[in-house]
Amino acid sequence: MSQKFPADTEKFSAGNFCLISMCTKIQIASGDCAQCGKHAKGDAFYQEGTTMKNNIRVTLEYDGSRYDGWQKQGNTDNTIQGKLETVLFKMAGEEIEIHGSGRTDAGVHARGQVANFHIDAKICPDGKTAKDYLNRYLPEDIRVLSAELASGRFHSRLSAVSKTYGYYVETGDKKDVFERKYVYGYGKKLDVEAMQRAAEFIIGEHDFKSFCANRRMKKSTVRRIDEVRIVEHGTKIELLYTGNGFLYNMVRILTGTLLEIGSGMRRPEEMKEIIEAKNRDMAGRTAPPEGLFLLHVDYEGERKTV
């Protein structure tokens, strides 16, 4: 039989507790909830005497121009993660770790970064509370677009099935004054058709070691790219990359290589050779950070066209 607890109850004294069905009949050996039967061992239920915590999922946008990237670092507190955790500490009165779907580099922006954190349900009972509090105290260049309760197992990075990045290039002689911090001023006309032919070699599952800035990478450098779109908007070119994961600086190195192909420095067919070489020295230069945006993160059943 399901047992409901008052919203202001901080501690549970009725034994193990299913977060989803509110049922206390949890079988320790299997971890199954006797009422809803959905949960494998280790899923969203709490042991006796623990504080119930909500898993809050947030979608963010930020201007990364003045920040040292997403990830907090020991030598600086000027990071997106650091700013968020400072506000969450103020809200909860304790250290709260927030997990991002991707660790954007210094100077890189986001229109659809997804993150999640666990917080005392009494302090933050719903997404609206989280969104309102964060937006009240965050600096103007970081904004929470949405916030909602997520399942106990949701993790913004580990649960993601794909991400879409956009890179923006100005081929005209001077960048738009009001877009200057968000576009790379390449200043040269590009052969977009040649770039599109080269991009076809990127599609699929490959070892992208040639496009990884971390030369000492010990983990797998195999990733799957589902789509690369190159779209012209007057003198501005938009490059859109969708895939199941991206290596350190991968989008910026891919972009730098495509720009060299578009400017005639390389043949489109060289992209295949670069991939097969698995050697960073074979690829093009790393495009600067200001033109890069994390646009969208997809989760199972939530696919979205950008």
C-alpha positions as protocol buffer text, in pm:
chain_id: "A"
residue {
  index: 1
  type: MET
  ca { x: 0 y: 0 z: 0 }
}
residue {
  index: 2
  type: SER
  ca { x: 132 y: 341 z: -94 }
}
residue {
  index: 3
  type: GLN
  ca { x: 225 y: 576 z: 189 }
}
residue {
  index: 4
  type: LYS
  ca { x: 224 y: 951 z: 134 }
}
residue {
  index: 5
  type: PHE
  ca { x: 445 y: 1180 z: 340 }
}
residue {
  index: 6
  type: PRO
  ca { x: 378 y: 1547 z: 415 }
}
residue {
  index: 7
  type: ALA
  ca { x: 558 y: 1789 z: 185 }
}
residue {
  index: 8
  type: ASP
  ca { x: 746 y: 1938 z: 481 }
}
residue {
  index: 9
  type: THR
  ca { x: 875 y: 1603 z: 609 }
}
residue {
  index: 10
  type: GLU
  ca { x: 1253 y: 1610 z: 586 }
}
residue {
  index: 11
  type: LYS
  ca { x: 1333 y: 1263 z: 717 }
}
residue {
  index: 12
  type: PHE
  ca { x: 1168 y: 936 z: 627 }
}
residue {
  index: 13
  type: SER
  ca { x: 1129 y: 684 z: 907 }
}
residue {
  index: 14
  type: ALA
  ca { x: 931 y: 421 z: 721 }
}
residue {
  index: 15
  type: GLY
  ca { x: 1228 y: 235 z: 572 }
}
residue {
  index: 16
  type: ASN
  ca { x: 1327 y: 236 z: 207 }
}
residue {
  index: 17
  type: PHE
  ca { x: 1127 y: 475 z: -5 }
}
residue {
  index: 18
  type: CYS
  ca { x: 1044 y: 479 z: -377 }
}
residue {
  index: 19
  type: LEU
  ca { x: 1080 y: 831 z: -515 }
}
residue {
  index: 20
  type: ILE
  ca { x: 836 y: 765 z: -799 }
}
residue {
  index: 21
  type: SER
  ca { x: 543 y: 575 z: -643 }
}
residue {
  index: 22
  type: MET
  ca { x: 591 y: 692 z: -281 }
}
residue {
  index: 23
  type: CYS
  ca { x: 578 y: 324 z: -185 }
}
residue {
  index: 24
  type: THR
  ca { x: 779 y: 204 z: 116 }
}
residue {
  index: 25
  type: LYS
  ca { x: 771 y: -162 z: 12 }
}
residue {
  index: 26
  type: ILE
  ca { x: 1113 y: -186 z: -147 }
}
residue {
  index: 27
  type: GLN
  ca { x: 1276 y: -526 z: -171 }
}
residue {
  index: 28
  type: ILE
  ca { x: 1638 y: -476 z: -64 }
}
residue {
  index: 29
  type: ALA
  ca { x: 1774 y: -770 z: -263 }
}
residue {
  index: 30
  type: SER
  ca { x: 1627 y: -668 z: -598 }
}
residue {
  index: 31
  type: GLY
  ca { x: 1566 y: -299 z: -545 }
}
residue {
  index: 32
  type: ASP
  ca { x: 1218 y: -339 z: -696 }
}
residue {
  index: 33
  type: CYS
  ca { x: 928 y: -127 z: -582 }
}
residue {
  index: 34
  type: ALA
  ca { x: 638 y: -349 z: -479 }
}
residue {
  index: 35
  type: GLN
  ca { x: 385 y: -99 z: -613 }
}
residue {
  index: 36
  type: CYS
  ca { x: 514 y: 28 z: -948 }
}
residue {
  index: 37
  type: GLY
  ca { x: 763 y: -249 z: -1022 }
}
residue {
  index: 38
  type: LYS
  ca { x: 968 y: -21 z: -1245 }
}
residue {
  index: 39
  type: HIS
  ca { x: 1288 y: 33 z: -1056 }
}
residue {
  index: 40
  type: ALA
  ca { x: 1601 y: -174 z: -1083 }
}
residue {
  index: 41
  type: LYS
  ca { x: 1843 y: -181 z: -794 }
}
residue {
  index: 42
  type: GLY
  ca { x: 2002 y: 158 z: -740 }
}
residue {
  index: 43
  type: ASP
  ca { x: 1721 y: 360 z: -893 }
}
residue {
  index: 44
  type: ALA
  ca { x: 1536 y: 652 z: -740 }
}
residue {
  index: 45
  type: PHE
  ca { x: 1460 y: 552 z: -387 }
}
residue {
  index: 46
  type: TYR
  ca { x: 1608 y: 660 z: -56 }
}
residue {
  index: 47
  type: GLN
  ca { x: 1732 y: 467 z: 245 }
}
residue {
  index: 48
  type: GLU
  ca { x: 1575 y: 518 z: 585 }
}
residue {
  index: 49
  type: GLY
  ca { x: 1676 y: 841 z: 754 }
}
residue {
  index: 50
  type: THR
  ca { x: 1803 y: 1021 z: 446 }
}
residue {
  index: 51
  type: THR
  ca { x: 1688 y: 1360 z: 322 }
}
residue {
  index: 52
  type: MET
  ca { x: 1474 y: 1343 z: 11 }
}
residue {
  index: 53
  type: LYS
  ca { x: 1645 y: 1523 z: -277 }
}
residue {
  index: 54
  type: ASN
  ca { x: 1505 y: 1640 z: -607 }
}
residue {
  index: 55
  type: ASN
  ca { x: 1704 y: 1601 z: -927 }
}
residue {
  index: 56
  type: ILE
  ca { x: 1659 y: 1931 z: -1110 }
}
residue {
  index: 57
  type: ARG
  ca { x: 1724 y: 1954 z: -1483 }
}
residue {
  index: 58
  type: VAL
  ca { x: 1796 y: 2301 z: -1621 }
}
residue {
  index: 59
  type: THR
  ca { x: 1849 y: 2435 z: -1972 }
}
residue {
  index: 60
  type: LEU
  ca { x: 2083 y: 2732 z: -1992 }
}
residue {
  index: 61
  type: GLU
  ca { x: 2210 y: 2994 z: -2230 }
}
residue {
  index: 62
  type: TYR
  ca { x: 2523 y: 3196 z: -2171 }
}
residue {
  index: 63
  type: ASP
  ca { x: 2768 y: 3434 z: -2330 }
}
residue {
  index: 64
  type: GLY
  ca { x: 3104 y: 3267 z: -2270 }
}
residue {
  index: 65
  type: SER
  ca { x: 3311 y: 3569 z: -2375 }
}
residue {
  index: 66
  type: ARG
  ca { x: 3441 y: 3659 z: -2029 }
}
residue {
  index: 67
  type: TYR
  ca { x: 3450 y: 3311 z: -1875 }
}
residue {
  index: 68
  type: ASP
  ca { x: 3723 y: 3048 z: -1848 }
}
residue {
  index: 69
  type: GLY
  ca { x: 3490 y: 2780 z: -1981 }
}
residue {
  index: 70
  type: TRP
  ca { x: 3219 y: 2566 z: -1820 }
}
residue {
  index: 71
  type: GLN
  ca { x: 3421 y: 2354 z: -1579 }
}
residue {
  index: 72
  type: LYS
  ca { x: 3524 y: 2493 z: -1241 }
}
residue {
  index: 73
  type: GLN
  ca { x: 3900 y: 2505 z: -1190 }
}
residue {
  index: 74
  type: GLY
  ca { x: 4130 y: 2538 z: -894 }
}
residue {
  index: 75
  type: ASN
  ca { x: 4305 y: 2849 z: -1028 }
}
residue {
  index: 76
  type: THR
  ca { x: 3992 y: 3052 z: -1107 }
}
residue {
  index: 77
  type: ASP
  ca { x: 3631 y: 3088 z: -998 }
}
residue {
  index: 78
  type: ASN
  ca { x: 3542 y: 3259 z: -1325 }
}
residue {
  index: 79
  type: THR
  ca { x: 3360 y: 2964 z: -1484 }
}
residue {
  index: 80
  type: ILE
  ca { x: 2997 y: 2894 z: -1572 }
}
residue {
  index: 81
  type: GLN
  ca { x: 2983 y: 2595 z: -1336 }
}
residue {
  index: 82
  type: GLY
  ca { x: 3145 y: 2802 z: -1063 }
}
residue {
  index: 83
  type: LYS
  ca { x: 2890 y: 3083 z: -1094 }
}
residue {
  index: 84
  type: LEU
  ca { x: 2599 y: 2837 z: -1084 }
}
residue {
  index: 85
  type: GLU
  ca { x: 2733 y: 2649 z: -782 }
}
residue {
  index: 86
  type: THR
  ca { x: 2790 y: 2977 z: -595 }
}
residue {
  index: 87
  type: VAL
  ca { x: 2420 y: 3061 z: -632 }
}
residue {
  index: 88
  type: LEU
  ca { x: 2314 y: 2706 z: -544 }
}
residue {
  index: 89
  type: PHE
  ca { x: 2524 y: 2724 z: -226 }
}
residue {
  index: 90
  type: LYS
  ca { x: 2342 y: 3044 z: -135 }
}
residue {
  index: 91
  type: MET
  ca { x: 2010 y: 2871 z: -201 }
}
residue {
  index: 92
  type: ALA
  ca { x: 2076 y: 2540 z: -23 }
}
residue {
  index: 93
  type: GLY
  ca { x: 2326 y: 2639 z: 245 }
}
residue {
  index: 94
  type: GLU
  ca { x: 2554 y: 2354 z: 138 }
}
residue {
  index: 95
  type: GLU
  ca { x: 2781 y: 2259 z: -151 }
}
residue {
  index: 96
  type: ILE
  ca { x: 2578 y: 2153 z: -457 }
}
residue {
  index: 97
  type: GLU
  ca { x: 2754 y: 2004 z: -758 }
}
residue {
  index: 98
  type: ILE
  ca { x: 2600 y: 2078 z: -1097 }
}
residue {
  index: 99
  type: HIS
  ca { x: 2671 y: 1851 z: -1393 }
}
residue {
  index: 100
  type: GLY
  ca { x: 2681 y: 1992 z: -1747 }
}
residue {
  index: 101
  type: SER
  ca { x: 2608 y: 1800 z: -2067 }
}
residue {
  index: 102
  type: GLY
  ca { x: 2930 y: 1935 z: -2218 }
}
residue {
  index: 103
  type: ARG
  ca { x: 3237 y: 2121 z: -2095 }
}
residue {
  index: 104
  type: THR
  ca { x: 3246 y: 2423 z: -2322 }
}
residue {
  index: 105
  type: ASP
  ca { x: 3588 y: 2589 z: -2350 }
}
residue {
  index: 106
  type: ALA
  ca { x: 3687 y: 2943 z: -2256 }
}
residue {
  index: 107
  type: GLY
  ca { x: 3510 y: 3193 z: -2481 }
}
residue {
  index: 108
  type: VAL
  ca { x: 3256 y: 2941 z: -2613 }
}
residue {
  index: 109
  type: HIS
  ca { x: 2884 y: 3016 z: -2584 }
}
residue {
  index: 110
  type: ALA
  ca { x: 2566 y: 2814 z: -2533 }
}
residue {
  index: 111
  type: ARG
  ca { x: 2205 y: 2850 z: -2636 }
}
residue {
  index: 112
  type: GLY
  ca { x: 2096 y: 2510 z: -2505 }
}
residue {
  index: 113
  type: GLN
  ca { x: 2336 y: 2375 z: -2243 }
}
residue {
  index: 114
  type: VAL
  ca { x: 2164 y: 2118 z: -2018 }
}
residue {
  index: 115
  type: ALA
  ca { x: 2270 y: 2058 z: -1659 }
}
residue {
  index: 116
  type: ASN
  ca { x: 2137 y: 1884 z: -1350 }
}
residue {
  index: 117
  type: PHE
  ca { x: 2187 y: 1894 z: -975 }
}
residue {
  index: 118
  type: HIS
  ca { x: 2047 y: 1722 z: -665 }
}
residue {
  index: 119
  type: ILE
  ca { x: 1905 y: 1945 z: -394 }
}
residue {
  index: 120
  type: ASP
  ca { x: 1697 y: 1909 z: -78 }
}
residue {
  index: 121
  type: ALA
  ca { x: 1334 y: 1875 z: -191 }
}
residue {
  index: 122
  type: LYS
  ca { x: 1217 y: 2089 z: 98 }
}
residue {
  index: 123
  type: ILE
  ca { x: 1430 y: 2381 z: -22 }
}
residue {
  index: 124
  type: CYS
  ca { x: 1362 y: 2331 z: -394 }
}
residue {
  index: 125
  type: PRO
  ca { x: 1031 y: 2147 z: -444 }
}
residue {
  index: 126
  type: ASP
  ca { x: 999 y: 2212 z: -818 }
}
residue {
  index: 127
  type: GLY
  ca { x: 1163 y: 2350 z: -1130 }
}
residue {
  index: 128
  type: LYS
  ca { x: 1004 y: 2692 z: -1104 }
}
residue {
  index: 129
  type: THR
  ca { x: 1163 y: 2751 z: -765 }
}
residue {
  index: 130
  type: ALA
  ca { x: 1505 y: 2663 z: -908 }
}
residue {
  index: 131
  type: LYS
  ca { x: 1463 y: 2877 z: -1220 }
}
residue {
  index: 132
  type: ASP
  ca { x: 1339 y: 3183 z: -1031 }
}
residue {
  index: 133
  type: TYR
  ca { x: 1614 y: 3168 z: -770 }
}
residue {
  index: 134
  type: LEU
  ca { x: 1898 y: 3108 z: -1015 }
}
residue {
  index: 135
  type: ASN
  ca { x: 1788 y: 3383 z: -1253 }
}
residue {
  index: 136
  type: ARG
  ca { x: 1755 y: 3626 z: -962 }
}
residue {
  index: 137
  type: TYR
  ca { x: 2119 y: 3588 z: -858 }
}
residue {
  index: 138
  type: LEU
  ca { x: 2310 y: 3481 z: -1170 }
}
residue {
  index: 139
  type: PRO
  ca { x: 2500 y: 3746 z: -1370 }
}
residue {
  index: 140
  type: GLU
  ca { x: 2325 y: 3887 z: -1675 }
}
residue {
  index: 141
  type: ASP
  ca { x: 2527 y: 3678 z: -1921 }
}
residue {
  index: 142
  type: ILE
  ca { x: 2399 y: 3347 z: -1777 }
}
residue {
  index: 143
  type: ARG
  ca { x: 2028 y: 3265 z: -1797 }
}
residue {
  index: 144
  type: VAL
  ca { x: 1816 y: 2963 z: -1704 }
}
residue {
  index: 145
  type: LEU
  ca { x: 1569 y: 2906 z: -1988 }
}
residue {
  index: 146
  type: SER
  ca { x: 1380 y: 2623 z: -1821 }
}
residue {
  index: 147
  type: ALA
  ca { x: 1395 y: 2399 z: -1514 }
}
residue {
  index: 148
  type: GLU
  ca { x: 1205 y: 2085 z: -1424 }
}
residue {
  index: 149
  type: LEU
  ca { x: 1206 y: 1784 z: -1197 }
}
residue {
  index: 150
  type: ALA
  ca { x: 1391 y: 1490 z: -1353 }
}
residue {
  index: 151
  type: SER
  ca { x: 1405 y: 1123 z: -1262 }
}
residue {
  index: 152
  type: GLY
  ca { x: 1662 y: 1021 z: -1007 }
}
residue {
  index: 153
  type: ARG
  ca { x: 1869 y: 851 z: -1276 }
}
residue {
  index: 154
  type: PHE
  ca { x: 1884 y: 1145 z: -1518 }
}
residue {
  index: 155
  type: HIS
  ca { x: 2236 y: 1279 z: -1579 }
}
residue {
  index: 156
  type: SER
  ca { x: 2277 y: 1566 z: -1823 }
}
residue {
  index: 157
  type: ARG
  ca { x: 2594 y: 1422 z: -1981 }
}
residue {
  index: 158
  type: LEU
  ca { x: 2555 y: 1045 z: -1940 }
}
residue {
  index: 159
  type: SER
  ca { x: 2189 y: 1042 z: -2048 }
}
residue {
  index: 160
  type: ALA
  ca { x: 2248 y: 1253 z: -2363 }
}
residue {
  index: 161
  type: VAL
  ca { x: 2212 y: 1074 z: -2698 }
}
residue {
  index: 162
  type: SER
  ca { x: 2337 y: 1357 z: -2919 }
}
residue {
  index: 163
  type: LYS
  ca { x: 2450 y: 1718 z: -2920 }
}
residue {
  index: 164
  type: THR
  ca { x: 2439 y: 1991 z: -3182 }
}
residue {
  index: 165
  type: TYR
  ca { x: 2704 y: 2261 z: -3208 }
}
residue {
  index: 166
  type: GLY
  ca { x: 2695 y: 2561 z: -3437 }
}
residue {
  index: 167
  type: TYR
  ca { x: 2997 y: 2755 z: -3562 }
}
residue {
  index: 168
  type: TYR
  ca { x: 2955 y: 3096 z: -3726 }
}
residue {
  index: 169
  type: VAL
  ca { x: 3197 y: 3252 z: -3974 }
}
residue {
  index: 170
  type: GLU
  ca { x: 3192 y: 3600 z: -4131 }
}
residue {
  index: 171
  type: THR
  ca { x: 3347 y: 3600 z: -4478 }
}
residue {
  index: 172
  type: GLY
  ca { x: 3299 y: 3974 z: -4536 }
}
residue {
  index: 173
  type: ASP
  ca { x: 3573 y: 4229 z: -4478 }
}
residue {
  index: 174
  type: LYS
  ca { x: 3441 y: 4329 z: -4132 }
}
residue {
  index: 175
  type: LYS
  ca { x: 3220 y: 4168 z: -3870 }
}
residue {
  index: 176
  type: ASP
  ca { x: 2882 y: 4313 z: -3777 }
}
residue {
  index: 177
  type: VAL
  ca { x: 2946 y: 4540 z: -3478 }
}
residue {
  index: 178
  type: PHE
  ca { x: 2668 y: 4380 z: -3274 }
}
residue {
  index: 179
  type: GLU
  ca { x: 2775 y: 4022 z: -3355 }
}
residue {
  index: 180
  type: ARG
  ca { x: 3149 y: 4068 z: -3323 }
}
residue {
  index: 181
  type: LYS
  ca { x: 3179 y: 3856 z: -3007 }
}
residue {
  index: 182
  type: TYR
  ca { x: 2982 y: 3566 z: -3153 }
}
residue {
  index: 183
  type: VAL
  ca { x: 3130 y: 3507 z: -3498 }
}
residue {
  index: 184
  type: TYR
  ca { x: 3475 y: 3434 z: -3636 }
}
residue {
  index: 185
  type: GLY
  ca { x: 3589 y: 3710 z: -3873 }
}
residue {
  index: 186
  type: TYR
  ca { x: 3755 y: 3499 z: -4143 }
}
residue {
  index: 187
  type: GLY
  ca { x: 3736 y: 3782 z: -4396 }
}
residue {
  index: 188
  type: LYS
  ca { x: 3772 y: 3565 z: -4710 }
}
residue {
  index: 189
  type: LYS
  ca { x: 3525 y: 3421 z: -4957 }
}
residue {
  index: 190
  type: LEU
  ca { x: 3483 y: 3045 z: -4921 }
}
residue {
  index: 191
  type: ASP
  ca { x: 3399 y: 2765 z: -5162 }
}
residue {
  index: 192
  type: VAL
  ca { x: 3101 y: 2626 z: -4970 }
}
residue {
  index: 193
  type: GLU
  ca { x: 3043 y: 2346 z: -5222 }
}
residue {
  index: 194
  type: ALA
  ca { x: 3396 y: 2215 z: -5162 }
}
residue {
  index: 195
  type: MET
  ca { x: 3338 y: 2233 z: -4786 }
}
residue {
  index: 196
  type: GLN
  ca { x: 3015 y: 2036 z: -4822 }
}
residue {
  index: 197
  type: ARG
  ca { x: 3193 y: 1763 z: -5021 }
}
residue {
  index: 198
  type: ALA
  ca { x: 3460 y: 1739 z: -4753 }
}
residue {
  index: 199
  type: ALA
  ca { x: 3197 y: 1724 z: -4479 }
}
residue {
  index: 200
  type: GLU
  ca { x: 3052 y: 1406 z: -4629 }
}
residue {
  index: 201
  type: PHE
  ca { x: 3367 y: 1219 z: -4518 }
}
residue {
  index: 202
  type: ILE
  ca { x: 3296 y: 1319 z: -4155 }
}
residue {
  index: 203
  type: ILE
  ca { x: 2953 y: 1154 z: -4142 }
}
residue {
  index: 204
  type: GLY
  ca { x: 2939 y: 821 z: -3961 }
}
residue {
  index: 205
  type: GLU
  ca { x: 3140 y: 654 z: -3688 }
}
residue {
  index: 206
  type: HIS
  ca { x: 3514 y: 721 z: -3710 }
}
residue {
  index: 207
  type: ASP
  ca { x: 3822 y: 753 z: -3496 }
}
residue {
  index: 208
  type: PHE
  ca { x: 3853 y: 1132 z: -3476 }
}
residue {
  index: 209
  type: LYS
  ca { x: 4195 y: 1135 z: -3309 }
}
residue {
  index: 210
  type: SER
  ca { x: 4322 y: 1377 z: -3577 }
}
residue {
  index: 211
  type: PHE
  ca { x: 4066 y: 1629 z: -3449 }
}
residue {
  index: 212
  type: CYS
  ca { x: 4143 y: 1602 z: -3078 }
}
residue {
  index: 213
  type: ALA
  ca { x: 4358 y: 1870 z: -2912 }
}
residue {
  index: 214
  type: ASN
  ca { x: 4448 y: 1636 z: -2627 }
}
residue {
  index: 215
  type: ARG
  ca { x: 4741 y: 1444 z: -2773 }
}
residue {
  index: 216
  type: ARG
  ca { x: 4766 y: 1228 z: -2460 }
}
residue {
  index: 217
  type: MET
  ca { x: 4403 y: 1113 z: -2477 }
}
residue {
  index: 218
  type: LYS
  ca { x: 4388 y: 759 z: -2337 }
}
residue {
  index: 219
  type: LYS
  ca { x: 4016 y: 700 z: -2371 }
}
residue {
  index: 220
  type: SER
  ca { x: 3851 y: 607 z: -2700 }
}
residue {
  index: 221
  type: THR
  ca { x: 3854 y: 879 z: -2965 }
}
residue {
  index: 222
  type: VAL
  ca { x: 3582 y: 706 z: -3169 }
}
residue {
  index: 223
  type: ARG
  ca { x: 3271 y: 919 z: -3215 }
}
residue {
  index: 224
  type: ARG
  ca { x: 2966 y: 919 z: -3442 }
}
residue {
  index: 225
  type: ILE
  ca { x: 2871 y: 1226 z: -3645 }
}
residue {
  index: 226
  type: ASP
  ca { x: 2511 y: 1211 z: -3768 }
}
residue {
  index: 227
  type: GLU
  ca { x: 2494 y: 1531 z: -3968 }
}
residue {
  index: 228
  type: VAL
  ca { x: 2702 y: 1826 z: -4086 }
}
residue {
  index: 229
  type: ARG
  ca { x: 2517 y: 2117 z: -4243 }
}
residue {
  index: 230
  type: ILE
  ca { x: 2682 y: 2421 z: -4399 }
}
residue {
  index: 231
  type: VAL
  ca { x: 2441 y: 2707 z: -4464 }
}
residue {
  index: 232
  type: GLU
  ca { x: 2507 y: 3048 z: -4618 }
}
residue {
  index: 233
  type: HIS
  ca { x: 2338 y: 3359 z: -4476 }
}
residue {
  index: 234
  type: GLY
  ca { x: 2467 y: 3637 z: -4698 }
}
residue {
  index: 235
  type: THR
  ca { x: 2835 y: 3679 z: -4608 }
}
residue {
  index: 236
  type: LYS
  ca { x: 2795 y: 3470 z: -4292 }
}
residue {
  index: 237
  type: ILE
  ca { x: 2834 y: 3090 z: -4295 }
}
residue {
  index: 238
  type: GLU
  ca { x: 2678 y: 2861 z: -4037 }
}
residue {
  index: 239
  type: LEU
  ca { x: 2829 y: 2517 z: -3977 }
}
residue {
  index: 240
  type: LEU
  ca { x: 2608 y: 2276 z: -3779 }
}
residue {
  index: 241
  type: TYR
  ca { x: 2745 y: 1952 z: -3632 }
}
residue {
  index: 242
  type: THR
  ca { x: 2526 y: 1683 z: -3472 }
}
residue {
  index: 243
  type: GLY
  ca { x: 2677 y: 1372 z: -3316 }
}
residue {
  index: 244
  type: ASN
  ca { x: 2679 y: 1143 z: -3015 }
}
residue {
  index: 245
  type: GLY
  ca { x: 2983 y: 1310 z: -2864 }
}
residue {
  index: 246
  type: PHE
  ca { x: 3273 y: 1544 z: -2935 }
}
residue {
  index: 247
  type: LEU
  ca { x: 3639 y: 1536 z: -2833 }
}
residue {
  index: 248
  type: TYR
  ca { x: 3835 y: 1825 z: -2685 }
}
residue {
  index: 249
  type: ASN
  ca { x: 3835 y: 2108 z: -2945 }
}
residue {
  index: 250
  type: MET
  ca { x: 3693 y: 1865 z: -3204 }
}
residue {
  index: 251
  type: VAL
  ca { x: 3435 y: 2104 z: -3353 }
}
residue {
  index: 252
  type: ARG
  ca { x: 3686 y: 2388 z: -3372 }
}
residue {
  index: 253
  type: ILE
  ca { x: 3950 y: 2169 z: -3543 }
}
residue {
  index: 254
  type: LEU
  ca { x: 3693 y: 2029 z: -3788 }
}
residue {
  index: 255
  type: THR
  ca { x: 3587 y: 2385 z: -3864 }
}
residue {
  index: 256
  type: GLY
  ca { x: 3945 y: 2504 z: -3909 }
}
residue {
  index: 257
  type: THR
  ca { x: 4008 y: 2217 z: -4152 }
}
residue {
  index: 258
  type: LEU
  ca { x: 3690 y: 2288 z: -4349 }
}
residue {
  index: 259
  type: LEU
  ca { x: 3786 y: 2656 z: -4373 }
}
residue {
  index: 260
  type: GLU
  ca { x: 4122 y: 2559 z: -4522 }
}
residue {
  index: 261
  type: ILE
  ca { x: 3937 y: 2344 z: -4776 }
}
residue {
  index: 262
  type: GLY
  ca { x: 3694 y: 2627 z: -4850 }
}
residue {
  index: 263
  type: SER
  ca { x: 3979 y: 2870 z: -4908 }
}
residue {
  index: 264
  type: GLY
  ca { x: 4152 y: 2634 z: -5153 }
}
residue {
  index: 265
  type: MET
  ca { x: 4443 y: 2539 z: -4927 }
}
residue {
  index: 266
  type: ARG
  ca { x: 4333 y: 2173 z: -4927 }
}
residue {
  index: 267
  type: ARG
  ca { x: 4132 y: 1938 z: -5149 }
}
residue {
  index: 268
  type: PRO
  ca { x: 3796 y: 1808 z: -5016 }
}
residue {
  index: 269
  type: GLU
  ca { x: 3926 y: 1450 z: -5051 }
}
residue {
  index: 270
  type: GLU
  ca { x: 4200 y: 1523 z: -4798 }
}
residue {
  index: 271
  type: MET
  ca { x: 3941 y: 1504 z: -4520 }
}
residue {
  index: 272
  type: LYS
  ca { x: 3928 y: 1125 z: -4562 }
}
residue {
  index: 273
  type: GLU
  ca { x: 4309 y: 1106 z: -4545 }
}
residue {
  index: 274
  type: ILE
  ca { x: 4318 y: 1321 z: -4232 }
}
residue {
  index: 275
  type: ILE
  ca { x: 4067 y: 1098 z: -4054 }
}
residue {
  index: 276
  type: GLU
  ca { x: 4260 y: 784 z: -4147 }
}
residue {
  index: 277
  type: ALA
  ca { x: 4592 y: 934 z: -4031 }
}
residue {
  index: 278
  type: LYS
  ca { x: 4476 y: 964 z: -3668 }
}
residue {
  index: 279
  type: ASN
  ca { x: 4734 y: 1238 z: -3630 }
}
residue {
  index: 280
  type: ARG
  ca { x: 4651 y: 1588 z: -3501 }
}
residue {
  index: 281
  type: ASP
  ca { x: 4931 y: 1738 z: -3714 }
}
residue {
  index: 282
  type: MET
  ca { x: 4748 y: 1634 z: -4031 }
}
residue {
  index: 283
  type: ALA
  ca { x: 4435 y: 1839 z: -3958 }
}
residue {
  index: 284
  type: GLY
  ca { x: 4385 y: 2214 z: -3992 }
}
residue {
  index: 285
  type: ARG
  ca { x: 4425 y: 2486 z: -3732 }
}
residue {
  index: 286
  type: THR
  ca { x: 4190 y: 2520 z: -3438 }
}
residue {
  index: 287
  type: ALA
  ca { x: 3926 y: 2782 z: -3517 }
}
residue {
  index: 288
  type: PRO
  ca { x: 3893 y: 3048 z: -3242 }
}
residue {
  index: 289
  type: PRO
  ca { x: 3631 y: 3000 z: -2968 }
}
residue {
  index: 290
  type: GLU
  ca { x: 3407 y: 3303 z: -3022 }
}
residue {
  index: 291
  type: GLY
  ca { x: 3221 y: 3152 z: -3319 }
}
residue {
  index: 292
  type: LEU
  ca { x: 3118 y: 2833 z: -3137 }
}
residue {
  index: 293
  type: PHE
  ca { x: 2783 y: 2765 z: -2968 }
}
residue {
  index: 294
  type: LEU
  ca { x: 2641 y: 2457 z: -2797 }
}
residue {
  index: 295
  type: LEU
  ca { x: 2294 y: 2476 z: -2950 }
}
residue {
  index: 296
  type: HIS
  ca { x: 2101 y: 2174 z: -2831 }
}
residue {
  index: 297
  type: VAL
  ca { x: 2130 y: 1847 z: -2640 }
}
residue {
  index: 298
  type: ASP
  ca { x: 1905 y: 1553 z: -2727 }
}
residue {
  index: 299
  type: TYR
  ca { x: 1776 y: 1285 z: -2493 }
}
residue {
  index: 300
  type: GLU
  ca { x: 1585 y: 966 z: -2562 }
}
residue {
  index: 301
  type: GLY
  ca { x: 1241 y: 1055 z: -2700 }
}
residue {
  index: 302
  type: GLU
  ca { x: 1324 y: 1426 z: -2722 }
}
residue {
  index: 303
  type: ARG
  ca { x: 1492 y: 1458 z: -3062 }
}
residue {
  index: 304
  type: LYS
  ca { x: 1475 y: 1811 z: -3197 }
}
residue {
  index: 305
  type: THR
  ca { x: 1568 y: 1958 z: -3534 }
}
residue {
  index: 306
  type: VAL
  ca { x: 1794 y: 2266 z: -3510 }
}
